[in-house]
Amino acid sequence: MFSTQHAEYLISLPKTLKDSKTVVDLSQKRNRLEFISPDDEDQKFLIELTSNEKILLKTSIHHQENNTYIGLLRIDFKGSHMNPDYELNSLPSYLKPFTGKHFSPDEPHVHLYIEGYRPLAWAIPLGDYDFKIQSLNDKQDIVDLLLKFGEKINVVSPLNINTSLF
């Protein structure tokens, strides 16, 4: 397990696509993008964009280490979630009001890595997080979400997004 500060460091690293020809195909229920960091070549990352019958859209970044994946940040639309009902010393004060909070499917939220908890166990309402896209109404919102998520996690290579079949 690593610290919350290390997770923030990993999120802040510049990221480039492992294969610059990778295309995000929004007609698919799942897209997986592999990234590396030119500033720390030992670090590998995955971004997954998924949807299924239970959730409209889940966008997440995972740190890949020794064939395991540790979730660093995820944004959910139409997904439900329950935060832990206990507070460790590592819990930042801004999350304390959300202890034990249940997120209903109509409340978009952001999952965060917090030291001492299982990865992405904590979430806050998307409205309380610094992120421009707050709702998904059409395919352009999904494109914008992916691009803004890329900005948030410091993706520096262009993302190729195919929307024609969505």
N, C-alpha and C positions, 0 to 999 in steps of 0.2 A: 504494500500500500504506500502511496506517496501523499504528500501534503496538498492542501488546497492551493498553497502558493505555487507548488510545482505544476499543478493542473492549470493554473492561470498562466504560468510561463509557457507551457505547451500550447495553450490556446493562442498566445501572443506571437509565437514563432511564425515567420513567413512560411507559407505553404505553396508548393507547386505540384501540379498533377504529375504523377509518376509517368503516365503516358499522355502526352499532350493531345493525342487524337481521341481521347475518351469523350463520348457524347452522352449527355443526360437525355434519355428518351422518356418524356413525360407520359407516353402511352403505356409504359410499363408500371407495374405495381411496386417495383423495387429497382432502385438505381444505387450502385456502389461505386464510389470514386476513391482511388488510392492517391495519397499525397506523401511527399517527402518535404523536408525543410532544408533549404540551401544553407541555413545558418547552423544547423545541428543535424548532420547527415545520419546520425544514429536513430533519429526519431522518424517514425512512420505513423500515418494517420489514415483513417477511413471516414468518409462522409457517406451516410446512408440516407436516402430519401425513400420512405416507404408509406404505403397506404394499404388498408385491408378493410374487411367488413366492419371492424370495430372502431377504426380510427381514420379520419379523413387524410391526415398528413402528419408524418413524423419526420423531422429533420434532425440528424444527430451527427456529432463528431466523436470518434473514438480514437484513443491512442493505442497503437498496436505495439505489443511488447512480447517477445518470445511466444508467438502464436496465441496470445491472449489479447483481449480487447478491453480497455478500460474506458467507460463512457466519461466524457468531459463536459459536454453540453448538448442538450436536446430541446427542441421546440415541438410541442404537440398541439394539434388542432383536432378536436372531437375525440379526445382520449380522456379517460378518467384516471385519477391518481389519488393516493392517500400519503401524506407526508408522515414521517416518523412522529410518534407522540412523546418523544423524550429528547432532551437537549444535552449534548456533550459540550465540553469546553471549547471544542473546535468550531462550534456553530456560530457563524457571524450574527451579530445583533439584528441585522436587517431581515434575517430569516425567522427569528424567534416568534414574531406575531403569527407565523404560518405553521407553528407546531401542531401536528395532528389534523391539519386542514385537509378536507376532501375536495378535490377538483372534479366537478361534474363534466360531462362531455361538452357542454356548451361554454366552458371556460378555458380558452387557450392558456397554456402555461409553459414555463421554461424550467427544465431540469438542470441542476448544477452538481458538479462534483464537490463534495464536502468531506474532508478528512474524518475518518472514524466511522463513516456510514458506508453502506454498500454504494457503489457508483450510481449516480443519478437518482438517489433516494429522495432528494429534496427538490421541491419545485416552488416557484412563485408565479403569480398571475402574470401573463404576458404584459398586461397593462402597467405593471410595476417594474418592468424591465426595460432597459434602454434598447428598444428594437422598433424600427419604423413600421414593419408590417404587423398589423394587429388583427386582421381578418383575411379570409380567403373567399373571394366572391367569383373569381373567374381565373382562367389559365394564366393571365398576365400577373395576377397576384402571386401565383406559385413561382413563376419565373423571378419576380421581384424578391420573393422570400428567399429563394436559393442564392440570388446575388447578394442580398443584404446579409444572409447568414455567412456567405463567403467573406464579406467585408469584416464581419464581427470576429471571425476566427483567423483573419489575416491571410486569406487566399490571394496570392499575387499573380497567378496565371489565369488567363481567360478561361471561362467555362463555356463549353459548347452545349447549347440546350436545344433539343428538337421538340417543338410544340405542335408540329403539323398533324400528328396522329392523336393528340390528346382529346 
